[in-house]
């Protein structure tokens, strides 16, 4: 199909118009808040993502959105609300339920100079399209010796939600972060969502943008700077959400909120925890993490993904390689259970990290409680 698109583009047609004409054929075939300076108002993560998409589409006619139910239904989670009415069906494209098909179209459009934003209803469904993400989008710049850029964003909810079972609850941060050629971002707050999505859309390389369904409706304070249309956060830079001196806690996405709650509890017991919001999973801000560990001499990593070969394991390796001599206690890793996500609510809770898990780990690192082995 892209052979036809290429011929029409060569003949002088607009890539966006041609894409809009071609897609119908495919259709026919198939929570603590802090550390935000000068907060002027509150904004939900949903609205932050929507406004970032709107502003980037307005600023650059090459940007377009495609995915299941992003247009007429305004997005499964209403992230694309109002965009179809404003930009029309050529730039807000409803697709069939075929992740492999529309992801391939998105990558091909990026090859031709457009800037697609591909929405997955959940990143679990990105497995249907992983060949296009890894073998096409991630590797093309290297394989073309830098001659081919692939400015595309793959975005959608990632990780555990609530009561949706094993096939809709997995965290793919470690999967995609292991692949050279991809950038992987995971926002926590509205500031993160707005600034990082803008950065992702403007970036010349493919970006995997991992949102969290349970955060969409959460409100966070945002400053006038964040609301400015020029606002953009740097990729590869973490944020220290709370400064501390006794133990470093790293987290990303929804786990940042749990880490901040744990820090509040720890403070009441005399432990001053530093909480780092990673924001960027690849590239990872190793400098900020190691600088914090060299100050606190202790580390707790938190993630909701599987423990083996996870983000926490990579952070631990970085600290052992660069700051081992500064550690005063073994590194603690908090992760999801090493099992597929249970459906039953009581089992689901035990499979996902909780605030009390982080508190216990930080206490162990500070020698305020018995190690687990001794307790057993």
Secondary structure, 3 states (H helix, E strand, C coil): CHHHHHHHHHCCCCHHHHHHHHHHHHHHHCCCCCCCCCEEEEEEHHHHHHHHHHHHHHHCCCEEEEECCCCCCCCCCCCCCCHHHHHCCCCEEECCCCHHHHHHHHHHHHHCCCEEEEECCCHHHHHHHHHHHHHHHHCHHHHCCCCCCCCCEEEEECCCCCCCCHHHCCCCHHHHHCCCCCEEECCCCHHHHHHHHHHHHHCCCCEEEEECHHHCCCEEEEEHHHHCCCCCCCCCCCEEEECCCCEEEEECCHHHHHHHHHHHHHHHCCCCEEEEECCEEECCCHHHHHHHHHHHCCEEEEEEEECCCCHHHHHHHHHHHHHHHHCCCCCEEEEECCCCCCCCHHHHHHHCCCHHHHHHHHHHHCCCCCCHHHHC
